[in-house]
Amino acid sequence: MQKVYLDNAATTAIHPAVIEEMVTVMKDCYGNPSSTHVFGREAKALLELSRKKIAQHLNVTPAEIYFTSCGTESNNTIIRSCVNDLGVTRIITTYLEHKCVMESVNDLESRNKVEVVRLNIAKDGTIDYNQFEELIQDQSKKTLVSLMHANNELGNLLDVKRISALCKENGALFHTDTVQTVGHYPIDCQDLGIDFASCSAHKIHGPKGAGFLYARKSTHIKPLIAGGGQERGLRSGTENIYGIVGLAKALDISLAELDNHKKHIEEIKAYAIEELKENIPGVGFNGLSADFEKSLYTVLSIKLPFNDPLIGFELELSGIAVSQGSACSSGAAKVSKVMETLYTDEEISQMTPLRVSFSYLNTKEDIDALVQTLVKISKKHEVVS
């Protein structure tokens, strides 16, 4: 049976060069970086070299990069510390954020620790910038703005520089979840003017279980995890050396190959849009995912003109892996909060959302297999109706 992987926004295949680098570290550098003997110092040197490489890519200082296990931990650390330690009493966010952001914010709100304002969302998934400008001018409460750089379901890109400039003008802190954009775009944290960002290695052909957060030095956030004081006290626990080395290597490769990979993936995405339109009458696209200027080139959110909650399983039976939303919750096929925000119950009952996400490994043959299978499924629904 064919195997077609089109769920790269959920996770990516590890690059062979990353595996090779990690295996070398596993075999030859097994010391604890907190140990003072030569084995520990060798591990510590690798840790700090990885930190330096990542900092250079983001145009920040190594002291502003902290290693974590993933984007979820990074986002939780940032948001909770802003409220618990930095005096934030208001958060401006949306219902379109990644689940780890939404759940962290919801938890803090339920404990009466912070006021939460969720921005209005247009039908195309964009935020109400006018509403944001009006809200941010109220400086009576210390505010954290948490808006993701690119939506993981719709692919919509945020105008980060516009948001960060308004935050700076009005004394607000700005956190942006960059898990879907680090390694896929050149990101200069100084130029963008952000205070906090997050990354997860497995989104850029690196290993699972390794990530980092960026925190502007002047913010002075506090730890979520206490212990031996690793990561300059912000994230205690023995560092995942081979995972961190793999993360740094994956980011090196992603940015070195960025132009080539972006061109290839854009061609694959354009081909997918063309083939879907030609072969499935009534097909549409959610958010701005079909707009190359305003969305992630790696994500296409499809709106099929029929309701089929089991479509993910049907595609899997044909050897095709996609997502019906985000893969970061239970894995159950249910309508996501993003879709509930954009559509009415009646609209949802008449369509099926499908997220297809690409990598440099995908081919036009992968798209052909997807479209052919979707055509078969759509014909079944035509017969039923």
C-alpha positions in Angstrom: 0.0 0.0 0.0 1.2 3.5 -0.8 2.3 5.7 2.1 1.7 9.5 1.6 2.6 11.8 4.5 0.9 15.2 4.4 0.7 16.1 8.0 4.0 18.1 8.4 2.4 20.8 10.6 1.9 18.0 13.2 5.5 16.7 13.0 8.2 16.2 10.4 10.6 13.4 9.5 14.0 13.8 11.1 16.6 14.9 8.6 19.3 12.3 8.1 22.1 14.7 9.0 20.3 15.5 12.2 20.1 11.8 13.1 23.8 11.4 12.3 24.7 14.3 14.6 22.5 13.1 17.4 23.9 9.6 17.2 27.4 10.9 17.5 26.5 12.8 20.6 24.7 9.8 22.1 27.8 7.7 21.6 30.6 10.1 22.4 29.3 12.8 24.7 27.2 11.2 27.5 28.4 13.4 30.3 26.0 15.5 32.4 26.5 19.2 31.5 26.2 20.1 35.2 29.2 17.9 36.1 32.6 19.7 36.5 34.8 16.9 35.1 35.9 16.6 31.5 32.8 14.6 30.4 30.5 17.2 31.8 32.5 20.0 30.3 32.3 18.4 26.9 28.5 18.2 27.1 28.3 21.8 28.4 30.4 23.0 25.5 27.9 21.3 23.0 25.0 22.8 24.9 26.4 26.4 24.7 27.5 26.0 21.1 23.9 25.0 20.2 22.6 28.0 22.1 25.0 30.3 20.3 24.0 29.0 16.9 20.3 29.4 17.6 20.8 32.9 19.0 22.7 34.0 15.9 19.9 32.8 13.6 17.4 34.8 15.6 19.6 37.9 16.1 19.5 37.7 19.8 22.0 37.0 22.6 22.7 33.5 23.8 21.5 34.5 27.2 18.0 35.1 25.8 17.6 31.5 24.6 16.4 28.8 27.0 16.0 25.2 26.1 12.8 23.4 26.9 11.1 20.1 25.9 8.7 21.6 23.3 6.6 24.6 22.3 3.9 23.8 24.8 6.3 24.1 27.7 7.8 27.2 26.3 4.4 28.9 25.9 3.3 27.8 29.3 6.5 29.1 30.9 6.1 32.5 29.2 2.4 33.1 29.8 2.3 31.9 33.4 5.4 33.8 34.5 4.0 37.0 32.9 0.9 36.7 35.1 2.4 35.1 38.3 5.7 37.1 38.4 5.7 40.1 36.1 2.4 41.7 37.2 0.4 41.1 34.1 -3.3 41.6 34.9 -4.7 41.5 31.4 -4.1 39.2 28.4 -5.2 40.0 24.9 -5.5 36.9 22.7 -7.9 35.0 20.4 -9.8 31.8 20.1 -7.5 30.9 17.2 -4.4 30.3 19.3 -2.7 26.9 19.8 -4.4 24.8 22.4 -1.5 25.1 24.8 -1.9 28.9 24.8 -5.6 28.8 25.1 -5.6 26.3 27.9 -3.0 28.2 29.9 -4.9 31.5 29.5 -8.2 29.8 30.4 -6.7 28.3 33.5 -5.3 31.6 34.7 -8.6 33.3 33.9 -10.6 30.6 35.8 -8.4 31.2 38.9 -9.2 35.0 38.7 -5.6 35.8 38.2 -6.0 37.8 35.0 -8.6 39.5 32.8 -8.7 38.0 29.3 -9.9 39.9 26.2 -10.3 37.8 23.0 -10.2 39.7 19.8 -13.0 39.5 17.2 -12.1 37.3 14.2 -13.2 37.9 10.6 -14.6 35.1 8.4 -11.1 34.7 6.8 -9.5 34.1 10.2 -7.8 37.5 10.5 -7.9 39.5 13.8 -9.7 42.8 14.1 -6.7 45.2 14.1 -8.9 48.2 14.8 -10.2 46.6 17.9 -6.7 45.7 18.9 -5.5 49.2 18.5 -8.3 50.5 20.6 -7.7 48.0 23.4 -4.0 48.3 23.6 -4.2 52.1 24.2 -5.7 51.3 27.6 -2.6 51.3 29.8 -4.5 51.1 33.1 -3.6 47.4 33.4 -0.3 45.7 32.6 -1.0 43.7 29.5 0.4 40.7 27.7 -0.5 40.2 24.1 -0.3 36.6 23.0 -1.0 36.1 19.3 0.6 33.3 17.2 2.8 34.2 14.2 1.1 31.7 12.0 -2.1 29.7 12.8 -1.4 26.0 12.8 -4.7 25.1 11.3 -5.5 27.9 8.8 -1.9 28.9 8.0 -2.8 32.6 8.4 0.2 34.8 9.0 0.1 37.6 11.6 1.5 41.1 10.9 3.9 40.7 13.8 5.7 44.0 13.3 2.5 46.0 13.4 1.4 44.3 16.6 4.8 44.6 18.3 5.1 48.3 17.4 1.7 49.0 19.1 2.6 46.9 22.1 5.9 48.9 22.5 4.1 52.2 22.1 1.6 51.3 24.9 3.9 49.5 27.3 2.6 46.0 26.7 4.5 42.7 26.5 4.2 40.7 23.3 4.4 36.9 23.1 4.1 35.2 19.7 4.0 31.4 19.2 6.5 30.9 16.4 6.4 27.1 16.4 5.1 26.9 12.8 7.4 29.7 11.5 10.9 29.2 13.0 13.0 27.5 10.3 10.4 28.2 7.6 11.0 32.0 7.5 14.0 34.2 8.5 13.1 35.5 11.9 14.9 38.5 13.4 13.5 39.0 16.9 15.2 42.4 17.3 13.7 43.6 14.0 10.3 42.2 14.8 10.4 43.8 18.3 8.9 40.8 20.1 9.5 40.0 23.8 8.8 36.3 23.8 8.8 33.4 21.2 8.8 29.7 21.1 10.1 26.8 19.0 9.8 23.0 18.8 12.4 21.0 16.9 10.1 18.4 15.5 8.4 20.9 13.3 11.6 21.5 11.3 12.9 18.0 10.8 14.4 17.8 14.2 13.8 15.4 17.2 10.7 15.4 19.4 11.3 16.4 23.0 13.5 19.5 22.3 12.5 23.1 21.9 13.4 26.6 23.2 11.9 29.8 24.2 13.2 33.3 23.5 12.8 35.9 26.3 14.1 39.4 25.9 16.6 39.8 28.7 14.9 42.9 30.1 11.7 40.9 30.8 13.1 38.8 33.7 10.6 35.9 33.5 10.7 33.3 36.3 10.8 29.5 36.1 7.9 27.1 35.7 10.0 24.1 36.8 12.2 24.4 39.9 15.2 22.2 40.8 18.9 22.2 40.2 19.0 25.6 38.5 19.8 24.6 34.9 19.2 27.0 32.1 20.3 29.9 34.3 17.6 29.0 36.7 14.7 29.3 34.3 14.3 25.6 33.4 15.7 23.1 35.9 16.3 19.5 35.0 19.2 17.7 33.2 19.4 19.1 29.7 18.6 16.9 26.7 21.9 17.3 25.1 21.5 15.2 22.0 18.0 16.6 21.5 19.3 20.2 21.8 22.2 19.4 19.3 19.6 18.0 17.0 17.5 21.1 17.3 20.4 23.4 16.5 21.4 21.2 13.5 17.8 21.1 12.2 17.6 24.9 12.4 20.9 25.2 10.6 19.8 23.0 7.8 16.3 24.5 7.5 17.7 28.0 7.1 20.5 27.0 4.8 18.0 25.3 2.5 15.2 27.8 3.0 15.0 29.2 -0.5 15.1 25.9 -2.2 12.7 24.2 0.1 10.3 27.2 0.1 10.2 27.2 -3.8 9.6 23.5 -3.9 6.9 23.5 -1.3 5.1 26.5 -2.9 5.0 24.6 -6.2 3.5 21.5 -4.4 0.9 23.7 -2.6 0.0 25.5 -5.9 -0.4 22.2 -7.6 -2.6 20.9 -4.8 -4.9 24.0 -5.0 -5.2 23.6 -8.8 -5.9 19.9 -8.7 -8.5 20.2 -5.9 -10.4 22.9 -7.8 -10.3 21.0 -11.0 -11.5 17.7 -9.6 -13.8 18.4 -6.7 -16.7 20.8 -7.5 -17.5 23.1 -4.6 -14.2 22.7 -2.8 -13.0 25.7 -0.8 -10.2 26.8 1.5 -10.4 27.9 5.1 -8.9 31.1 6.3 -6.2 32.6 4.0 -4.5 29.3 3.4 -4.8 29.6 -0.4 -3.2 33.1 -0.3 0.5 32.7 -0.7 1.3 36.2 0.6 -0.8 35.9 3.7 -0.4 32.3 4.8 2.2 29.6 5.6 3.5 28.1 2.4 3.5 24.8 4.3 -0.2 24.6 5.1 -3.4 24.3 3.1 -6.7 24.2 4.9 -9.3 22.5 2.7 -13.1 22.9 3.0 -14.8 19.9 1.4 -18.4 20.5 0.3 -19.8 17.6 2.3 -19.8 16.4 5.9 -17.7 13.4 6.7 -16.3 13.1 10.2 -14.5 9.9 9.4 -12.6 11.2 6.4 -9.3 11.0 8.2 -9.7 7.3 8.7 -10.9 6.8 5.1 -7.8 8.5 3.8 -5.6 6.5 6.1 -7.1 3.3 4.7 -5.6 4.5 1.4 -2.3 5.1 3.0 -2.6 8.9 3.2 -1.9 10.8 6.4 -3.5 14.2 6.9 -5.2 16.1 9.8 -8.8 17.1 10.4 -7.5 20.0 12.5 -4.7 20.2 15.0 -2.9 17.0 16.2 -2.0 18.5 19.5 -5.0 17.3 21.6 -6.5 13.9 22.1 -6.4 12.9 18.4 -10.2 12.5 18.2 -11.9 13.7 15.1 -14.0 16.5 16.4 -14.6 20.1 15.3 -11.8 22.3 16.5 -12.2 25.6 18.3 -10.8 27.3 15.3 -13.5 26.0 13.0 -16.2 26.7 15.7 -14.9 30.3 15.7 -15.1 30.8 11.9 -18.3 28.9 11.1 -21.9 28.5 12.4 -23.1 25.0 13.4 -25.2 24.9 10.2 -22.1 25.7 8.1 -20.0 23.1 9.9 -22.7 20.4 9.3 -22.3 20.9 5.5 -18.6 20.8 5.2 -15.5 18.9 6.2 -12.3 20.7 7.1 -9.0 19.0 6.2 -5.5 20.3 6.9 -2.8 19.3 4.4 0.7 20.3 5.3 3.8 19.9 3.2 7.5 19.5 3.5 10.4 19.4 1.1 10.0 15.6 0.9 6.5 15.8 -0.7 6.0 15.4 -4.5 3.2 16.0 -7.0 2.6 12.3 -7.0 1.6 12.6 -3.3 -1.0 15.3 -4.3 -2.3 13.1 -7.1 -2.9 10.2 -4.6 -4.7 12.6 -2.2 -6.9 14.1 -4.9 -7.8 10.8 -6.4 -8.8 9.4 -3.0 -10.8 12.6 -2.2 -12.6 12.3 -5.5 -13.7 8.7 -4.7 -14.9 9.9 -1.3 -16.8 12.8 -2.7 -18.6 10.6 -5.3 -19.8 8.4 -2.4 -21.4 11.5 -0.8 -23.0 12.5 -4.2 -24.7 9.1 -4.4 -25.9 9.3 -0.8 -27.4 12.8 -1.3 
